[in-house]
Amino acid sequence: MSEQTYHTSVMLHECIEGLAIRPDGIYVDVTFGGGGHSKEILAHLGPSGRLLAFDQDPDAWNQAEKIDDERLTLITANFRYLEKYLRLHGVKQVDGILADFGVSSYQLDAASRGFSTRFDGPLDMRMGPSAAMDAKDVLNGYSAEQLQRIFGMYGEIKNARTLAQAVIQARTQKSLETTSDFKEILTKLAPRGKEFKYFAQAFQAVRIEVNQELQVIEEFLAQAPSVLAVDGRLCIMSFHSLEDRLVKNYIKTGDCFGKEDKDMFGVVHKPLASEIRKPITASPEELKANPRSRSAKLRIARKL
């Protein structure tokens, strides 16, 4: 399977430009995925450059095995442990960090992973085998209040309370085991003509909860400045407004929730400065070639 079919890298050129790669630098791609961004970083590095790539998904590890390059080190772990694993590999500071928070096309299209709204598969949705729970645990085990919170907050579903009650009702009849079981509930509540969007929102909500995606981003952002060298670049691509808000706040204030750290003179202390006035979005050409790029927002910051 080629990288092209595995996953089409979103805003590849813009990400590489944002990293301002030095040939002898050390870089980190915290979301290796299909390896598109990593390969392009390697192409810009000289013989003494180095790239460390993180991914917790065994499917991504298979893609990494195809890259025969001693400058690449694959770390088979979640990027929430950024500092720990860089230290284990003898790296104190890096010149740039790239993060792409999107789900790979391969993960979305592999029925067995349970991410897909199109194919029937088990209610799994784990990004990696080390996740503490799967989608089945969430849908069969959460209370109505917990389900309402994740559908409303992570899926931005308007009838979140009704959907939560419907899930509770359905599972009293039988345990929810497959994506079709979940879609059966969703079909009855989806707004007419907007079924696909509703499915996508509900699946996204469960996926974010299963993988603790927002907590992972918060932990990662808190570590990024300490591992970046002065003037090192941080390039982050988000696909969801909640993710983008955390990134935007962190770059602006040094806090994911926008709380400013001011000294007694009212001067705000923050570790990063934004390199762009507003987030970069995909070009019309890219949107046409890869519709999945439409919700992507790229933010670029520099370590002060």
N, C-alpha and C positions, 0 to 999 in steps of 0.2 A: 504494500500500500504506500503510495507516494505521500509526501508531506502535504501536497496540494489537496489530495483527497482526505487526508487525515484532518487537516485543519488549515484554513487560509488565514494567515496572520493579518490582523487588522492594523492599518496605519503604520506599516513596516518602515517606510521611508521617514515618516515624521518622528517615530520612536528613535530611530538610529541618529537622526539629526539632533534630536533633543539630548541624547547622551553625550554628544560632542566627544566622540571616542578618541583617546590618545593611543597610538599604536602599542606603547609599552605599558598601558594601564591595566588595572585589575577591575573586572566588571562582574556584576551578579544579575542573572535573569532568574527571578524568584518563581516564575511560572513557565517552566520549560515547554509543557504541552507537546505540540508537534515539532518543536524545535526551530520554527521559522525565524523568530527573532534572534535566537541563539546563533544560528548559522550566519546570519547577517552581521552580528557583532564579531564573530570569529573572522569573517571576511575583512573587517576593518582593523583587526589587531595585527601587530607585527609578531615576529618570532618570540619575543620576550613577554608578550601580553598574556593575560590569563582570564578565563571566564569560569565562574562557578554557577551552576544552574540547579535550582531546587525543583522537585516535583514529587508528590506523594502517590501518584497514580502509576501502577505497574504498566499500563498501556503506553504512558509517556516514556518509561524506562526503555521499552522496546524500541521506541523511536530514537532515543539517545544512543543506543548501541550501534546504530547505523552511521554515527558520526565518528570517524577515525581521526581524532585530533587530540594530541597530548596536552594542548592548552585548555581543554575542557575537562572540568571536574563535575560529575553529576552527584548531587546530594539527594538521596531518596527519602526526603522528609518534608513536612509542612513548613512553609516559610515563616510561620509564627516563631520558629526557633532560629531565626536568622543569625543572631549574635553567637549563639552557642556553637552552631555548626561552622561558622567562619573561623571561630577561635580554634575548633578542633582541627581545621585544615591550615592552621598557622597564619590566618589572614586577620590583621588588626583593622586595616582601613582599605576602602575601595574607592575607585574613581567614578563609579556610576552604578545605579541600581535601576533595573527595569521590572515593572510588574504589570501584568495583563490579567485583570480580574474576571475576564470572560470565561464561560464554559467552552471547551473545544467542540468543534463541529462533530468530531468523532464521538465524544461523550454523549452529545445530544442525539446522535443517530444510532448509537449501539443499543438495541432493544434490551440487552441483558443488564444494562446499567440502571435502567429505570428512570432516566432523565427525560426520555422522549415522550411527547404527547401524541406522537403518530403511531408508534409501534407498541404492542403489548409486551410487557416484561414484568419482572418482580419489582415490588416497591422497595427499591434500594436507595439510589441517589447519593451514595457515598463517593466523595472525590478520591478517597484512598482507603485501603483496607484497615487502617488504624482508627477510623472514626468510631466513636463510642456507641453510636446508634444509627439506625437506618430509617427510611421513610415509613416503613411498616410500624416501627416502634412509635413514631410520632403520631401517625393517623389512628393507631389502635390504642395508644396509651395516654395521650394528652387529654386533659379536661376540656370542656367546652370553652372556658375562659382562655386557656392557653392556645387553643386552636384559633379562636377569634383574634387573639393578639397577633399570631404569626400571619394569618390571612390578611388582616387589616394593615399591619405594619410592613411586612416584607413583600406582600403580593399587591398591596394597595387595592384590595377588593372591597367594593362598596357594600355588598351584602355579606360581610364577613361573619356576622353573628348567625345569620340564617344558614350559611354554609357550614359553620362549626356544628350547629344543631343537627344538620342533615348527616354529617359524618358520624356523630354520636348515635343517631337513630339507625343508620345503615349497619354499623358495627355491632349493634345488639342482635341483628339477624344473623350475621356471619362476619368472621374476621376478614379485614381487607388485606388481600395478598398481592394483587397485581395492579398495574397502572390502569387496566380496564375497569377494575372495581372502583377505583377513585374517579375515573372519567364518567362512569355511570351516574355517580352522585352529581358531578359538575354539570353534566348535560341538562339535568332538570332545572338548574338554577342559572345557567349562562344566559346573558342578554341575547336576544335573537339577532343573528347576523354578526355577533361578536364572540361566538363560541371559542374560536381558536385563541383569541387574545385572553379570554377568561381562563382557559386551560393552562396557557403559558404562565399567567400570573399565579395561579394556584400551585402549579408544579414548582415555580420559582420560590414561592414562600416556603414550601416544605424543604426544598434543597438548601436554602439559606440556613434554615434551622438545623437540619441534619449536620451540616458541615461547619456550623458556628462561623459563617463567613464574615459577619461584621466584627465579631470579637477578634478573629484572626487578623483582620485589617488593622484594627486598633493596636494590637500587640506589635504587629510589624512596623507600623508608622512610628511607634514610640522608640523602636530600636534603630530605625534607619539613620537618623542624624549621627548617632555615636559611631556607626561603622563607616560613614562617608568621610572622605578626606575633605579639607577645605576646598571649596569650589567644585566638589564632586556633584554630579547630577542625579536627581531622582525623577524618573519618568513613570507616571502611573496612568494606566488606562482603566476606566470604570465603565460599567454597562448598566448601572442602576443608580437612581438618584440618591439612595441612602449611602451607597459606597462613595459616590462622588462628593457628597456633603462632608463625610469624614475626612477625605483627602483635602478638599478645599479648606476646611477649618484648620486642619493640621498645618498646612503650608502657611496660612494666614496668621495663625496665633501660636503654633506649637502645641495645640491641644485639639483633640478630635471633636470636642464639643464647643470649640470656639472661645474657651475661657482664656483671657489674656493674662500673661505673667508679667505684671508691672512692678518696677522698683519704686522706691520712695519718691522719685522725681517724675513718675508717670511714664517712664520709658518702657516700652514693651520688649521683653526678651524673647526672641524666637530663633530657632536653629536654622530655618530655611527662608529663602526669598524666592518668590515666583519669577520665572523667566518669561512668562507670557501674560498678556492682559486678561485674556479669557481662554477657556479650554479650547483645544483644537478638536475639530470633528472631521469625519471622513469626507473626502472630496466627492463631487457628483459622480465622477467616473468609478470610484471605489464603491459607492452606494449601489450603483447599477450592477457592478460585477459581483458584489458580496453584500446582499441585503442585511446580513447579520451585523454589519458595521454601523447600522443607522443609530443605535443607541450609545455608541462609544464616545467617551470624552477623555481626551488626553491632557494631563496637567504635568508641567515640567517645573522643577524647582532646583535651586542651587544651595549647597551648604555654605552658610555664612562663616 
